[in-house]
Amino acid sequence: MTPDTPIESVPILDFGSQTAQLIARRVREAGVYSVLVSPTIEPERLRALNPAGIILSGGPRSVYEPGAPACDPAIFRLGVPVLGICYGMQLAAKVMGGEVRPASHREFGRSALAVRDHADLFAAVPDTTIAWMSHGDQVVSLGATPFETLASTDTCPHAAVRLRDGTRVFYGVQFHPEVTHTPHGYNILHNFLYEVCRCRGTWKMADFADLACERVRRQVGAGHVICGLSGGVDSAVAAALIHRAIGDQLTCVFVDTGLLRKNERALVETTFRDHFHIDLRVVDAGDRFLSALAGVTDPQEKRRRIGALFIDVFKEAARGIKDASFLAQGTLYPDVIESGHGHAGQSANIKLHHNVGGLPKELGFELVEPLRDLFKDEVRKLGAILGLPEHLVWRHPFPGPGLAVRIIGEVTRASADLLRDCDAILLEEIVAADLYRKTSQVFAVLLPVRSVGVMGDGRTYEGTVAVRAVETQDFMTADWSRLPYEVLARVSSRIINEVRGVNRVVYDISSKPPATIEWE
């Protein structure tokens, strides 16, 4: 298999929706290869992807807004079915003679959907179901084009439509079937793939591994790759994948920033040097990172300084690696979209990531990012296929800037050591309670708050630690975990009794959104 192999696929034109990659994920879960592409892709390049169908994503713009993203109308005449979602439906309707206007009643959230036609897209979907809406515009007229209305809501008469006109086969839905808030959304997407597009459903994660390896070989050629290991699953899977692709052309660099989890360095050395026999270079840079953060309290400035120092450290490490011209990173899609680097260039910049955007110019390396289109759960599946040990594959995420963004305020060696000990106790208790695989991310946060306590009949005035535990499928949204009280009690008791400098533990019950998973 090569990157040019005409495997069955369903490309998704990304018009800037925050949930565009969720569509690709749902398609992959159904056994069909999917990839996001720019809305400006030429029809012939799209045809080269061997599409069984095409999906147009939602987006934040109005189709009549100046500069709103569009696609080549010839895409609708490629002879394969097209599904338009929200903005994608509105754009297609406009292109094919319909009319789109601001809705008299905007719809945001759950709406009751009345299904009129169960022939294909809505096969096995109840007559009345719930659909998740998020739109201000809607299709108000189908014009002379022979659209058929398949479903409606009280305020959206054309909530789902179908067109069959010679070579054109189009389906449009005003709601978002990709989100879990649409209970039968998976059925609708599955019906599009198998009832409309007649997909075979033969794609598996092992296929992605083969395809990604071949892409790495093609990109790298005879060059040498440096991979920055963090100890987390993302960089670990990226390293394992690249090592499978190019073997000894890979050198891994692990930077001990002084901001890592307890025993992080030993775990990385054991896994990659002893298990995979990868050329691993360890750089002890803790003093440099802590010095760079002295007096800094702004979270974005922390990330900027850590990112800048990472560049310097990698430049120094690269000088001892012959022919190193590529830098591999475990960038995932949530990193890309939250940093405002979506295909349509429309995504909001939510936070800075020192491993997304801008680094090739600064480092002098070409980036290799084989996981850029994957979500965390897909990366775990890939890691298992590549033979990574289970305890590493299922390890909870850890931010690139490390403990620096879990220490609110200034970062010092003392605060990093304190938080490291608290975090280790928390994770020990989560594992002991058999909750580690049932939660998506659990960690401690050191707050810039001191409070009065009583210990040994004496007054104390010490620090506060927050416990954060969330559950999520894709890390784009998350809910706080309902940990048992007895577990929280053990965590609190152990931290206060075993870690000098803490006399109060609190529990974070915020969801994402409106909060983020990390505190900074």
Beta strands, then each sheet from edge to edge (+ up, - down):
strand 1: 12-13
strand 2: 36-37
strand 3: 54-56
strand 4: 82-85
strand 5: 99-115
strand 6: 128-141
strand 7: 147-152
strand 8: 160-165
strand 9: 168-173
strand 10: 224-229
strand 11: 250-256
strand 12: 279-284
strand 13: 324-328
strand 14: 366-368
strand 15: 441-455
strand 16: 458-471
strand 17: 479-480
strand 18: 502-507
sheet 1: 2+ 1+ 3+ 4+ 9+ 8- 7+ 5- 6+
sheet 2: 12+ 11+ 10+ 13+ 14+
sheet 3: 15+ 16- 17+
sheet 4: 15+ 16- 18-
end
